[in-house]
Amino acid sequence: MPTYEFRCKACDNYFEVVTSMAEKARRELEHEIVCERCGGTDVEQVFGGFSILSGASVKGSAADGGCCGGGACSCS
Ligand SMILES: [Zn+2]
């Protein structure tokens, strides 16, 4: 089962939702993805940063000329 990371726009809380891709899409449409801290439903999905599918994506990719290589982005 994939893990999706979301950020609550109300309280800036990051939390994970473990669900199937189809169920995640349905819950997004129905606003059923709820912040664990404040209960708000104004959330956005966070892409990147960490991944349980590929451990390589956790580390910076500067060495291979990826996102952080040019210094143009703010990720670290
Ligand atoms: Zn919240």
N, CA, C, O and the ligand as a Tripos MOL2 file, in Angstrom:
@<TRIPOS>MOLECULE
protein
  305   303    77     0     0
PROTEIN
NO_CHARGES

@<TRIPOS>ATOM
      1 N           0.8520   -1.2020    0.0000 N.3       1 MET1
      2 CA          0.0000    0.0000    0.0000 C.3       1 MET1
      3 C           0.8850    1.2490    0.0000 C.2       1 MET1
      4 O           1.7320    1.3970    0.8820 O.2       1 MET1
      5 N           0.7100    2.1270   -0.9480 N.am      2 PRO2
      6 CA          1.5660    3.3210   -1.0100 C.3       2 PRO2
      7 C           1.2530    4.3170    0.0980 C.2       2 PRO2
      8 O           0.1450    4.3560    0.6320 O.2       2 PRO2
      9 N           2.2520    5.1130    0.4260 N.am      3 THR3
     10 CA          2.0930    6.1670    1.4190 C.3       3 THR3
     11 C           2.1460    7.5210    0.7330 C.2       3 THR3
     12 O           3.0410    7.7880   -0.0690 O.2       3 THR3
     13 N           1.1960    8.3590    1.0490 N.am      4 TYR4
     14 CA          1.1680    9.7080    0.4860 C.3       4 TYR4
     15 C           1.3560   10.7150    1.6070 C.2       4 TYR4
     16 O           0.8020   10.5640    2.6950 O.2       4 TYR4
     17 N           2.1380   11.7370    1.3290 N.am      5 GLU5
     18 CA          2.3530   12.7740    2.3310 C.3       5 GLU5
     19 C           1.5030   13.9910    1.9840 C.2       5 GLU5
     20 O           1.4540   14.4310    0.8350 O.2       5 GLU5
     21 N           0.8490   14.5110    2.9870 N.am      6 PHE6
     22 CA          0.0270   15.6980    2.8060 C.3       6 PHE6
     23 C           0.4600   16.7700    3.7930 C.2       6 PHE6
     24 O           1.0420   16.4810    4.8380 O.2       6 PHE6
     25 N           0.1610   18.0230    3.4330 N.am      7 ARG7
     26 CA          0.4050   19.1430    4.3330 C.3       7 ARG7
     27 C          -0.9070   19.8670    4.5580 C.2       7 ARG7
     28 O          -1.6440   20.1580    3.6160 O.2       7 ARG7
     29 N          -1.1870   20.1520    5.8220 N.am      8 CYS8
     30 CA         -2.3840   20.9080    6.1650 C.3       8 CYS8
     31 C          -2.0820   22.3970    5.9660 C.2       8 CYS8
     32 O          -1.1230   22.9250    6.5270 O.2       8 CYS8
     33 N          -2.9090   23.0600    5.1650 N.am      9 LYS9
     34 CA         -2.6810   24.4730    4.9140 C.3       9 LYS9
     35 C          -3.0470   25.3260    6.1230 C.2       9 LYS9
     36 O          -2.5880   26.4620    6.2450 O.2       9 LYS9
     37 N          -3.8560   24.7930    7.0010 N.am     10 ALA10
     38 CA         -4.3050   25.5610    8.1640 C.3      10 ALA10
     39 C          -3.2430   25.6210    9.2570 C.2      10 ALA10
     40 O          -2.9870   26.6870    9.8170 O.2      10 ALA10
     41 N          -2.6260   24.4810    9.5610 N.am     11 CYS11
     42 CA         -1.6930   24.4550   10.6920 C.3      11 CYS11
     43 C          -0.3000   23.9920   10.2660 C.2      11 CYS11
     44 O           0.5680   23.8010   11.1180 O.2      11 CYS11
     45 N          -0.0750   23.8110    8.9830 N.am     12 ASP12
     46 CA          1.2350   23.4460    8.4610 C.3      12 ASP12
     47 C           1.7260   22.1170    9.0050 C.2      12 ASP12
     48 O           2.9280   21.8950    9.1560 O.2      12 ASP12
     49 N           0.7940   21.2540    9.2920 N.am     13 ASN13
     50 CA          1.1440   19.9310    9.7880 C.3      13 ASN13
     51 C           1.3330   18.9680    8.6190 C.2      13 ASN13
     52 O           0.5270   18.9270    7.6900 O.2      13 ASN13
     53 N           2.4010   18.2070    8.6870 N.am     14 TYR14
     54 CA          2.6290   17.1880    7.6770 C.3      14 TYR14
     55 C           2.1640   15.8500    8.2240 C.2      14 TYR14
     56 O           2.4520   15.5070    9.3710 O.2      14 TYR14
     57 N           1.4540   15.1030    7.4140 N.am     15 PHE15
     58 CA          1.0220   13.7840    7.8620 C.3      15 PHE15
     59 C           0.9320   12.8610    6.6580 C.2      15 PHE15
     60 O           0.8580   13.2990    5.5100 O.2      15 PHE15
     61 N           0.9400   11.5880    6.9570 N.am     16 GLU16
     62 CA          0.9410   10.5930    5.9000 C.3      16 GLU16
     63 C          -0.3950    9.8720    5.8460 C.2      16 GLU16
     64 O          -1.0480    9.6420    6.8640 O.2      16 GLU16
     65 N          -0.7730    9.5280    4.6410 N.am     17 VAL17
     66 CA         -1.9830    8.7500    4.4250 C.3      17 VAL17
     67 C          -1.5880    7.4880    3.6800 C.2      17 VAL17
     68 O          -1.0010    7.5410    2.5990 O.2      17 VAL17
     69 N          -1.9170    6.3650    4.2710 N.am     18 VAL18
     70 CA         -1.6140    5.0850    3.6340 C.3      18 VAL18
     71 C          -2.8960    4.5460    3.0350 C.2      18 VAL18
     72 O          -3.8220    4.1740    3.7560 O.2      18 VAL18
     73 N          -2.9440    4.5060    1.7290 N.am     19 THR19
     74 CA         -4.1560    4.0670    1.0540 C.3      19 THR19
     75 C          -3.8160    3.7040   -0.3750 C.2      19 THR19
     76 O          -2.7250    4.0050   -0.8590 O.2      19 THR19
     77 N          -4.7240    3.0750   -1.0310 N.am     20 SER20
     78 CA         -4.4880    2.7510   -2.4430 C.3      20 SER20
     79 C          -4.5930    4.0150   -3.2830 C.2      20 SER20
     80 O          -5.1630    5.0160   -2.8490 O.2      20 SER20
     81 N          -4.0400    3.9600   -4.4820 N.am     21 MET21
     82 CA         -4.0490    5.1410   -5.3460 C.3      21 MET21
     83 C          -5.4810    5.5640   -5.6770 C.2      21 MET21
     84 O          -5.8040    6.7520   -5.6580 O.2      21 MET21
     85 N          -6.3220    4.5990   -5.9770 N.am     22 ALA22
     86 CA         -7.7090    4.9060   -6.3320 C.3      22 ALA22
     87 C          -8.4510    5.5030   -5.1410 C.2      22 ALA22
     88 O          -9.2090    6.4630   -5.2790 O.2      22 ALA22
     89 N          -8.2200    4.9160   -3.9710 N.am     23 GLU23
     90 CA         -8.8970    5.3960   -2.7680 C.3      23 GLU23
     91 C          -8.3940    6.7920   -2.3970 C.2      23 GLU23
     92 O          -9.1700    7.6390   -1.9530 O.2      23 GLU23
     93 N          -7.0950    7.0250   -2.5810 N.am     24 LYS24
     94 CA         -6.5380    8.3500   -2.3020 C.3      24 LYS24
     95 C          -7.2050    9.3970   -3.1820 C.2      24 LYS24
     96 O          -7.5850   10.4640   -2.6990 O.2      24 LYS24
     97 N          -7.3480    9.1000   -4.4690 N.am     25 ALA25
     98 CA         -7.9710   10.0410   -5.4040 C.3      25 ALA25
     99 C          -9.4200   10.3150   -5.0130 C.2      25 ALA25
    100 O          -9.8860   11.4530   -5.0630 O.2      25 ALA25
    101 N         -10.1150    9.2660   -4.6260 N.am     26 ARG26
    102 CA        -11.5110    9.4270   -4.2220 C.3      26 ARG26
    103 C         -11.6180   10.2900   -2.9650 C.2      26 ARG26
    104 O         -12.4640   11.1800   -2.8760 O.2      26 ARG26
    105 N         -10.7410   10.0100   -1.9930 N.am     27 ARG27
    106 CA        -10.7820   10.7590   -0.7380 C.3      27 ARG27
    107 C         -10.4120   12.2200   -0.9540 C.2      27 ARG27
    108 O         -10.9430   13.1020   -0.2790 O.2      27 ARG27
    109 N          -9.5040   12.4830   -1.8940 N.am     28 GLU28
    110 CA         -9.1650   13.8710   -2.2120 C.3      28 GLU28
    111 C         -10.3800   14.5950   -2.7720 C.2      28 GLU28
    112 O         -10.6820   15.7200   -2.3770 O.2      28 GLU28
    113 N         -11.0670   13.9470   -3.6850 N.am     29 LEU29
    114 CA        -12.2400   14.5560   -4.3110 C.3      29 LEU29
    115 C         -13.3360   14.8150   -3.2770 C.2      29 LEU29
    116 O         -14.0310   15.8300   -3.3250 O.2      29 LEU29
    117 N         -13.4710   13.8870   -2.3570 N.am     30 GLU30
    118 CA        -14.5360   13.9810   -1.3460 C.3      30 GLU30
    119 C         -14.0980   14.7870   -0.1220 C.2      30 GLU30
    120 O         -14.8630   14.9330    0.8320 O.2      30 GLU30
    121 N         -12.8740   15.3060   -0.1470 N.am     31 HIS31
    122 CA        -12.3320   16.0540    0.9840 C.3      31 HIS31
    123 C         -12.3840   15.2320    2.2700 C.2      31 HIS31
    124 O         -12.7330   15.7300    3.3410 O.2      31 HIS31
    125 N         -12.0280   13.9700    2.1270 N.am     32 GLU32
    126 CA        -12.0430   13.0780    3.2890 C.3      32 GLU32
    127 C         -10.6490   12.8810    3.8630 C.2      32 GLU32
    128 O         -10.4630   12.1010    4.7960 O.2      32 GLU32
    129 N          -9.6710   13.5830    3.3090 N.am     33 ILE33
    130 CA         -8.3330   13.5250    3.8840 C.3      33 ILE33
    131 C          -8.2250   14.6380    4.9050 C.2      33 ILE33
    132 O          -8.2340   15.8220    4.5680 O.2      33 ILE33
    133 N          -8.1230   14.2320    6.1540 N.am     34 VAL34
    134 CA         -8.2570   15.1670    7.2610 C.3      34 VAL34
    135 C          -6.9390   15.2970    8.0120 C.2      34 VAL34
    136 O          -6.2700   14.3000    8.2870 O.2      34 VAL34
    137 N          -6.5720   16.5290    8.3410 N.am     35 CYS35
    138 CA         -5.3790   16.7870    9.1290 C.3      35 CYS35
    139 C          -5.4860   16.1030   10.4800 C.2      35 CYS35
    140 O          -6.5040   16.1950   11.1650 O.2      35 CYS35
    141 N          -4.4140   15.4150   10.8470 N.am     36 GLU36
    142 CA         -4.4260   14.6770   12.1140 C.3      36 GLU36
    143 C          -4.3420   15.6130   13.3110 C.2      36 GLU36
    144 O          -4.7200   15.2380   14.4210 O.2      36 GLU36
    145 N          -3.8500   16.8270   13.0930 N.am     37 ARG37
    146 CA         -3.6580   17.7450   14.2190 C.3      37 ARG37
    147 C          -4.8970   18.6000   14.4750 C.2      37 ARG37
    148 O          -5.3930   18.6660   15.6000 O.2      37 ARG37
    149 N          -5.3980   19.2590   13.4110 N.am     38 CYS38
    150 CA         -6.4810   20.2100   13.6200 C.3      38 CYS38
    151 C          -7.8080   19.7590   13.0270 C.2      38 CYS38
    152 O          -8.8360   20.4050   13.2340 O.2      38 CYS38
    153 N          -7.7880   18.6580   12.2930 N.am     39 GLY39
    154 CA         -9.0320   18.1650   11.7300 C.3      39 GLY39
    155 C          -9.4610   18.8880   10.4730 C.2      39 GLY39
    156 O         -10.5450   18.6360    9.9460 O.2      39 GLY39
    157 N          -8.6140   19.7890    9.9870 N.am     40 GLY40
    158 CA         -8.9470   20.5350    8.7810 C.3      40 GLY40
    159 C          -8.8770   19.6640    7.5360 C.2      40 GLY40
    160 O          -8.1680   18.6580    7.5040 O.2      40 GLY40
    161 N          -9.6100   20.0570    6.5320 N.am     41 THR41
    162 CA         -9.6090   19.2960    5.2820 C.3      41 THR41
    163 C          -8.9760   20.0850    4.1420 C.2      41 THR41
    164 O          -8.9850   19.6400    2.9950 O.2      41 THR41
    165 N          -8.4300   21.2480    4.4570 N.am     42 ASP42
    166 CA         -7.7590   22.0580    3.4390 C.3      42 ASP42
    167 C          -6.3020   21.6170    3.3670 C.2      42 ASP42
    168 O          -5.4100   22.2570    3.9240 O.2      42 ASP42
    169 N          -6.0860   20.5140    2.6730 N.am     43 VAL43
    170 CA         -4.7560   19.9070    2.6300 C.3      43 VAL43
    171 C          -4.2730   19.8340    1.1970 C.2      43 VAL43
    172 O          -5.0590   19.8710    0.2500 O.2      43 VAL43
    173 N          -2.9670   19.7300    1.0620 N.am     44 GLU44
    174 CA         -2.3920   19.5450   -0.2670 C.3      44 GLU44
    175 C          -1.3920   18.4220   -0.1980 C.2      44 GLU44
    176 O          -0.7280   18.2200    0.8190 O.2      44 GLU44
    177 N          -1.2910   17.6890   -1.2930 N.am     45 GLN45
    178 CA         -0.3470   16.5890   -1.3100 C.3      45 GLN45
    179 C           1.0580   17.1110   -1.4890 C.2      45 GLN45
    180 O           1.2930   18.0460   -2.2540 O.2      45 GLN45
    181 N           1.9880   16.5070   -0.7820 N.am     46 VAL46
    182 CA          3.3920   16.8820   -0.8760 C.3      46 VAL46
    183 C           4.1030   15.8220   -1.6970 C.2      46 VAL46
    184 O           4.0340   14.6270   -1.4090 O.2      46 VAL46
    185 N           4.7850   16.2930   -2.7220 N.am     47 PHE47
    186 CA          5.5220   15.3660   -3.5800 C.3      47 PHE47
    187 C           7.0140   15.4910   -3.3020 C.2      47 PHE47
    188 O           7.5330   16.5880   -3.0960 O.2      47 PHE47
    189 N           7.6700   14.3880   -3.3010 N.am     48 GLY48
    190 CA          9.1010   14.3980   -3.0920 C.3      48 GLY48
    191 C           9.4660   14.5710   -1.6290 C.2      48 GLY48
    192 O           8.5920   14.6090   -0.7620 O.2      48 GLY48
    193 N          10.7440   14.6750   -1.3610 N.am     49 GLY49
    194 CA         11.1990   14.8490    0.0080 C.3      49 GLY49
    195 C          11.5360   13.5210    0.6500 C.2      49 GLY49
    196 O          12.6320   13.3420    1.1810 O.2      49 GLY49
    197 N          10.6210   12.6100    0.6050 N.am     50 PHE50
    198 CA         10.9220   11.2780    1.1000 C.3      50 PHE50
    199 C          10.1030   10.2790    0.3100 C.2      50 PHE50
    200 O           9.1000   10.6280   -0.3130 O.2      50 PHE50
    201 N          10.5280    9.0780    0.3420 N.am     51 SER51
    202 CA          9.7980    8.0400   -0.3710 C.3      51 SER51
    203 C          10.0960    6.7060    0.2610 C.2      51 SER51
    204 O          11.2440    6.3960    0.5800 O.2      51 SER51
    205 N           9.0570    5.9190    0.4410 N.am     52 ILE52
    206 CA          9.2770    4.5680    0.9430 C.3      52 ILE52
    207 C           9.5170    3.6070   -0.2170 C.2      52 ILE52
    208 O           9.8820    2.4480   -0.0210 O.2      52 ILE52
    209 N           9.3050    4.1120   -1.4190 N.am     53 LEU53
    210 CA          9.4540    3.2470   -2.5810 C.3      53 LEU53
    211 C          10.8950    3.2200   -3.0650 C.2      53 LEU53
    212 O          11.3760    2.2010   -3.5610 O.2      53 LEU53
    213 N          11.5900    4.3680   -2.9160 N.am     54 SER54
    214 CA         12.9550    4.4590   -3.3950 C.3      54 SER54
    215 C          13.7990    5.2100   -2.3800 C.2      54 SER54
    216 O          13.6880    6.4300   -2.2630 O.2      54 SER54
    217 N          14.6220    4.5100   -1.6610 N.am     55 GLY55
    218 CA         15.4480    5.1420   -0.6490 C.3      55 GLY55
    219 C          16.3970    6.1650   -1.2280 C.2      55 GLY55
    220 O          16.8500    7.0610   -0.5150 O.2      55 GLY55
    221 N          16.7040    6.0510   -2.4900 N.am     56 ALA56
    222 CA         17.6580    6.9500   -3.1190 C.3      56 ALA56
    223 C          17.1340    8.3780   -3.1730 C.2      56 ALA56
    224 O          17.9250    9.3220   -3.1780 O.2      56 ALA56
    225 N          15.8240    8.5540   -3.2130 N.am     57 SER57
    226 CA         15.2570    9.8810   -3.3730 C.3      57 SER57
    227 C          15.3450   10.6990   -2.0880 C.2      57 SER57
    228 O          15.1340   11.9120   -2.1080 O.2      57 SER57
    229 N          15.6560   10.0390   -0.9710 N.am     58 VAL58
    230 CA         15.7450   10.7570    0.2970 C.3      58 VAL58
    231 C          16.9840   11.6450    0.3140 C.2      58 VAL58
    232 O          16.9600   12.7690    0.8160 O.2      58 VAL58
    233 N          18.0410   11.1230   -0.2350 N.am     59 LYS59
    234 CA         19.2890   11.8740   -0.2610 C.3      59 LYS59
    235 C          19.2620   12.9440   -1.3540 C.2      59 LYS59
    236 O          18.5260   12.8270   -2.3340 O.2      59 LYS59
    237 N          20.0520   13.9590   -1.1760 N.am     60 GLY60
    238 CA         20.1450   14.9990   -2.1920 C.3      60 GLY60
    239 C          20.6920   14.4390   -3.4820 C.2      60 GLY60
    240 O          21.4510   13.4700   -3.4830 O.2      60 GLY60
    241 N          20.3090   15.0400   -4.5540 N.am     61 SER61
    242 CA         20.7190   14.5180   -5.8500 C.3      61 SER61
    243 C          21.7340   15.4370   -6.5270 C.2      61 SER61
    244 O          21.8810   15.4090   -7.7490 O.2      61 SER61
    245 N          22.4280   16.2450   -5.7430 N.am     62 ALA62
    246 CA         23.3660   17.2040   -6.3090 C.3      62 ALA62
    247 C          24.4760   16.4960   -7.0730 C.2      62 ALA62
    248 O          24.9450   16.9820   -8.1020 O.2      62 ALA62
    249 N          24.8890   15.3450   -6.5600 N.am     63 ALA63
    250 CA         26.0150   14.6500   -7.1560 C.3      63 ALA63
    251 C          25.7450   14.2430   -8.6000 C.2      63 ALA63
    252 O          26.6510   14.2310   -9.4330 O.2      63 ALA63
    253 N          24.5050   13.9160   -8.8800 N.am     64 ASP64
    254 CA         24.2100   13.4910  -10.2420 C.3      64 ASP64
    255 C          23.4990   14.5850  -11.0520 C.2      64 ASP64
    256 O          22.8140   14.3010  -12.0340 O.2      64 ASP64
    257 N          23.6750   15.8210  -10.6240 N.am     65 GLY65
    258 CA         23.1360   16.9270  -11.3980 C.3      65 GLY65
    259 C          21.6400   17.0500  -11.3440 C.2      65 GLY65
    260 O          21.0210   17.5860  -12.2630 O.2      65 GLY65
    261 N          21.0500   16.5560  -10.2730 N.am     66 GLY66
    262 CA         19.5930   16.5980  -10.1590 C.3      66 GLY66
    263 C          19.0850   17.9270   -9.6540 C.2      66 GLY66
    264 O          19.7160   18.9630   -9.8650 O.2      66 GLY66
    265 N          17.9760   17.9020   -9.0060 N.am     67 CYS67
    266 CA         17.2550   19.0980   -8.5820 C.3      67 CYS67
    267 C          18.1290   20.0780   -7.8120 C.2      67 CYS67
    268 O          18.0930   21.2820   -8.0630 O.2      67 CYS67
    269 N          18.9240   19.5520   -6.8650 N.am     68 CYS68
    270 CA         19.6750   20.4360   -5.9880 C.3      68 CYS68
    271 C          21.0410   20.8060   -6.5580 C.2      68 CYS68
    272 O          21.8180   21.4950   -5.8960 O.2      68 CYS68
    273 N          21.3360   20.3720   -7.7420 N.am     69 GLY69
    274 CA         22.6660   20.5620   -8.2810 C.3      69 GLY69
    275 C          22.9670   21.9940   -8.6660 C.2      69 GLY69
    276 O          24.1030   22.4480   -8.5270 O.2      69 GLY69
    277 N          21.9750   22.7050   -9.1420 N.am     70 GLY70
    278 CA         22.2440   24.0250   -9.6840 C.3      70 GLY70
    279 C          22.0760   25.1590   -8.6900 C.2      70 GLY70
    280 O          22.4240   26.3030   -8.9840 O.2      70 GLY70
    281 N          21.5390   24.8460   -7.5030 N.am     71 GLY71
    282 CA         21.3350   25.8820   -6.5130 C.3      71 GLY71
    283 C          20.1400   26.7790   -6.8090 C.2      71 GLY71
    284 O          19.9340   27.7790   -6.1220 O.2      71 GLY71
    285 N          19.3590   26.4370   -7.8100 N.am     72 ALA72
    286 CA         18.2170   27.2590   -8.1840 C.3      72 ALA72
    287 C          16.9870   26.9470   -7.3510 C.2      72 ALA72
    288 O          16.0610   27.7520   -7.2660 O.2      72 ALA72
    289 N          16.9860   25.7920   -6.7480 N.am     73 CYS73
    290 CA         15.8140   25.4150   -5.9730 C.3      73 CYS73
    291 C          16.1330   25.4880   -4.4780 C.2      73 CYS73
    292 O          17.2940   25.6140   -4.0880 O.2      73 CYS73
    293 N          15.0980   25.4070   -3.6540 N.am     74 SER74
    294 CA         15.2880   25.5780   -2.2150 C.3      74 SER74
    295 C          15.2970   24.2660   -1.4670 C.2      74 SER74
    296 O          15.3650   24.2610   -0.2380 O.2      74 SER74
    297 N          15.2300   23.1700   -2.1640 N.am     75 CYS75
    298 CA         15.2330   21.9070   -1.4570 C.3      75 CYS75
    299 C          16.6300   21.5490   -0.9980 C.2      75 CYS75
    300 O          17.6170   21.9750   -1.5980 O.2      75 CYS75
    301 N          16.7130   20.7760    0.0520 N.am     76 SER76
    302 CA         18.0210   20.4210    0.5720 C.3      76 SER76
    303 C          17.9880   19.0540    1.2090 C.2      76 SER76
    304 O          19.0090   18.5800    1.7080 O.2      76 SER76
    305 ZN         -4.0920   21.0450   10.4420 Zn       77 ZN77
@<TRIPOS>BOND
     1     1     2 1
     2     2     3 1
     3     3     4 2
     4     3     5 am
     5     5     6 1
     6     6     7 1
     7     7     8 2
     8     7     9 am
     9     9    10 1
    10    10    11 1
    11    11    12 2
    12    11    13 am
    13    13    14 1
    14    14    15 1
    15    15    16 2
    16    15    17 am
    17    17    18 1
    18    18    19 1
    19    19    20 2
    20    19    21 am
    21    21    22 1
    22    22    23 1
    23    23    24 2
    24    23    25 am
    25    25    26 1
    26    26    27 1
    27    27    28 2
    28    27    29 am
    29    29    30 1
    30    30    31 1
    31    31    32 2
    32    31    33 am
    33    33    34 1
    34    34    35 1
    35    35    36 2
    36    35    37 am
    37    37    38 1
    38    38    39 1
    39    39    40 2
    40    39    41 am
    41    41    42 1
    42    42    43 1
    43    43    44 2
    44    43    45 am
    45    45    46 1
    46    46    47 1
    47    47    48 2
    48    47    49 am
    49    49    50 1
    50    50    51 1
    51    51    52 2
    52    51    53 am
    53    53    54 1
    54    54    55 1
    55    55    56 2
    56    55    57 am
    57    57    58 1
    58    58    59 1
    59    59    60 2
    60    59    61 am
    61    61    62 1
    62    62    63 1
    63    63    64 2
    64    63    65 am
    65    65    66 1
    66    66    67 1
    67    67    68 2
    68    67    69 am
    69    69    70 1
    70    70    71 1
    71    71    72 2
    72    71    73 am
    73    73    74 1
    74    74    75 1
    75    75    76 2
    76    75    77 am
    77    77    78 1
    78    78    79 1
    79    79    80 2
    80    79    81 am
    81    81    82 1
    82    82    83 1
    83    83    84 2
    84    83    85 am
    85    85    86 1
    86    86    87 1
    87    87    88 2
    88    87    89 am
    89    89    90 1
    90    90    91 1
    91    91    92 2
    92    91    93 am
    93    93    94 1
    94    94    95 1
    95    95    96 2
    96    95    97 am
    97    97    98 1
    98    98    99 1
    99    99   100 2
   100    99   101 am
   101   101   102 1
   102   102   103 1
   103   103   104 2
   104   103   105 am
   105   105   106 1
   106   106   107 1
   107   107   108 2
   108   107   109 am
   109   109   110 1
   110   110   111 1
   111   111   112 2
   112   111   113 am
   113   113   114 1
   114   114   115 1
   115   115   116 2
   116   115   117 am
   117   117   118 1
   118   118   119 1
   119   119   120 2
   120   119   121 am
   121   121   122 1
   122   122   123 1
   123   123   124 2
   124   123   125 am
   125   125   126 1
   126   126   127 1
   127   127   128 2
   128   127   129 am
   129   129   130 1
   130   130   131 1
   131   131   132 2
   132   131   133 am
   133   133   134 1
   134   134   135 1
   135   135   136 2
   136   135   137 am
   137   137   138 1
   138   138   139 1
   139   139   140 2
   140   139   141 am
   141   141   142 1
   142   142   143 1
   143   143   144 2
   144   143   145 am
   145   145   146 1
   146   146   147 1
   147   147   148 2
   148   147   149 am
   149   149   150 1
   150   150   151 1
   151   151   152 2
   152   151   153 am
   153   153   154 1
   154   154   155 1
   155   155   156 2
   156   155   157 am
   157   157   158 1
   158   158   159 1
   159   159   160 2
   160   159   161 am
   161   161   162 1
   162   162   163 1
   163   163   164 2
   164   163   165 am
   165   165   166 1
   166   166   167 1
   167   167   168 2
   168   167   169 am
   169   169   170 1
   170   170   171 1
   171   171   172 2
   172   171   173 am
   173   173   174 1
   174   174   175 1
   175   175   176 2
   176   175   177 am
   177   177   178 1
   178   178   179 1
   179   179   180 2
   180   179   181 am
   181   181   182 1
   182   182   183 1
   183   183   184 2
   184   183   185 am
   185   185   186 1
   186   186   187 1
   187   187   188 2
   188   187   189 am
   189   189   190 1
   190   190   191 1
   191   191   192 2
   192   191   193 am
   193   193   194 1
   194   194   195 1
   195   195   196 2
   196   195   197 am
   197   197   198 1
   198   198   199 1
   199   199   200 2
   200   199   201 am
   201   201   202 1
   202   202   203 1
   203   203   204 2
   204   203   205 am
   205   205   206 1
   206   206   207 1
   207   207   208 2
   208   207   209 am
   209   209   210 1
   210   210   211 1
   211   211   212 2
   212   211   213 am
   213   213   214 1
   214   214   215 1
   215   215   216 2
   216   215   217 am
   217   217   218 1
   218   218   219 1
   219   219   220 2
   220   219   221 am
   221   221   222 1
   222   222   223 1
   223   223   224 2
   224   223   225 am
   225   225   226 1
   226   226   227 1
   227   227   228 2
   228   227   229 am
   229   229   230 1
   230   230   231 1
   231   231   232 2
   232   231   233 am
   233   233   234 1
   234   234   235 1
   235   235   236 2
   236   235   237 am
   237   237   238 1
   238   238   239 1
   239   239   240 2
   240   239   241 am
   241   241   242 1
   242   242   243 1
   243   243   244 2
   244   243   245 am
   245   245   246 1
   246   246   247 1
   247   247   248 2
   248   247   249 am
   249   249   250 1
   250   250   251 1
   251   251   252 2
   252   251   253 am
   253   253   254 1
   254   254   255 1
   255   255   256 2
   256   255   257 am
   257   257   258 1
   258   258   259 1
   259   259   260 2
   260   259   261 am
   261   261   262 1
   262   262   263 1
   263   263   264 2
   264   263   265 am
   265   265   266 1
   266   266   267 1
   267   267   268 2
   268   267   269 am
   269   269   270 1
   270   270   271 1
   271   271   272 2
   272   271   273 am
   273   273   274 1
   274   274   275 1
   275   275   276 2
   276   275   277 am
   277   277   278 1
   278   278   279 1
   279   279   280 2
   280   279   281 am
   281   281   282 1
   282   282   283 1
   283   283   284 2
   284   283   285 am
   285   285   286 1
   286   286   287 1
   287   287   288 2
   288   287   289 am
   289   289   290 1
   290   290   291 1
   291   291   292 2
   292   291   293 am
   293   293   294 1
   294   294   295 1
   295   295   296 2
   296   295   297 am
   297   297   298 1
   298   298   299 1
   299   299   300 2
   300   299   301 am
   301   301   302 1
   302   302   303 1
   303   303   304 2
@<TRIPOS>SUBSTRUCTURE
     1 MET1         2 RESIDUE 1 A MET
     2 PRO2         6 RESIDUE 1 A PRO
     3 THR3        10 RESIDUE 1 A THR
     4 TYR4        14 RESIDUE 1 A TYR
     5 GLU5        18 RESIDUE 1 A GLU
     6 PHE6        22 RESIDUE 1 A PHE
     7 ARG7        26 RESIDUE 1 A ARG
     8 CYS8        30 RESIDUE 1 A CYS
     9 LYS9        34 RESIDUE 1 A LYS
    10 ALA10       38 RESIDUE 1 A ALA
    11 CYS11       42 RESIDUE 1 A CYS
    12 ASP12       46 RESIDUE 1 A ASP
    13 ASN13       50 RESIDUE 1 A ASN
    14 TYR14       54 RESIDUE 1 A TYR
    15 PHE15       58 RESIDUE 1 A PHE
    16 GLU16       62 RESIDUE 1 A GLU
    17 VAL17       66 RESIDUE 1 A VAL
    18 VAL18       70 RESIDUE 1 A VAL
    19 THR19       74 RESIDUE 1 A THR
    20 SER20       78 RESIDUE 1 A SER
    21 MET21       82 RESIDUE 1 A MET
    22 ALA22       86 RESIDUE 1 A ALA
    23 GLU23       90 RESIDUE 1 A GLU
    24 LYS24       94 RESIDUE 1 A LYS
    25 ALA25       98 RESIDUE 1 A ALA
    26 ARG26      102 RESIDUE 1 A ARG
    27 ARG27      106 RESIDUE 1 A ARG
    28 GLU28      110 RESIDUE 1 A GLU
    29 LEU29      114 RESIDUE 1 A LEU
    30 GLU30      118 RESIDUE 1 A GLU
    31 HIS31      122 RESIDUE 1 A HIS
    32 GLU32      126 RESIDUE 1 A GLU
    33 ILE33      130 RESIDUE 1 A ILE
    34 VAL34      134 RESIDUE 1 A VAL
    35 CYS35      138 RESIDUE 1 A CYS
    36 GLU36      142 RESIDUE 1 A GLU
    37 ARG37      146 RESIDUE 1 A ARG
    38 CYS38      150 RESIDUE 1 A CYS
    39 GLY39      154 RESIDUE 1 A GLY
    40 GLY40      158 RESIDUE 1 A GLY
    41 THR41      162 RESIDUE 1 A THR
    42 ASP42      166 RESIDUE 1 A ASP
    43 VAL43      170 RESIDUE 1 A VAL
    44 GLU44      174 RESIDUE 1 A GLU
    45 GLN45      178 RESIDUE 1 A GLN
    46 VAL46      182 RESIDUE 1 A VAL
    47 PHE47      186 RESIDUE 1 A PHE
    48 GLY48      190 RESIDUE 1 A GLY
    49 GLY49      194 RESIDUE 1 A GLY
    50 PHE50      198 RESIDUE 1 A PHE
    51 SER51      202 RESIDUE 1 A SER
    52 ILE52      206 RESIDUE 1 A ILE
    53 LEU53      210 RESIDUE 1 A LEU
    54 SER54      214 RESIDUE 1 A SER
    55 GLY55      218 RESIDUE 1 A GLY
    56 ALA56      222 RESIDUE 1 A ALA
    57 SER57      226 RESIDUE 1 A SER
    58 VAL58      230 RESIDUE 1 A VAL
    59 LYS59      234 RESIDUE 1 A LYS
    60 GLY60      238 RESIDUE 1 A GLY
    61 SER61      242 RESIDUE 1 A SER
    62 ALA62      246 RESIDUE 1 A ALA
    63 ALA63      250 RESIDUE 1 A ALA
    64 ASP64      254 RESIDUE 1 A ASP
    65 GLY65      258 RESIDUE 1 A GLY
    66 GLY66      262 RESIDUE 1 A GLY
    67 CYS67      266 RESIDUE 1 A CYS
    68 CYS68      270 RESIDUE 1 A CYS
    69 GLY69      274 RESIDUE 1 A GLY
    70 GLY70      278 RESIDUE 1 A GLY
    71 GLY71      282 RESIDUE 1 A GLY
    72 ALA72      286 RESIDUE 1 A ALA
    73 CYS73      290 RESIDUE 1 A CYS
    74 SER74      294 RESIDUE 1 A SER
    75 CYS75      298 RESIDUE 1 A CYS
    76 SER76      302 RESIDUE 1 A SER
    77 ZN77       305 GROUP 0 **** ****
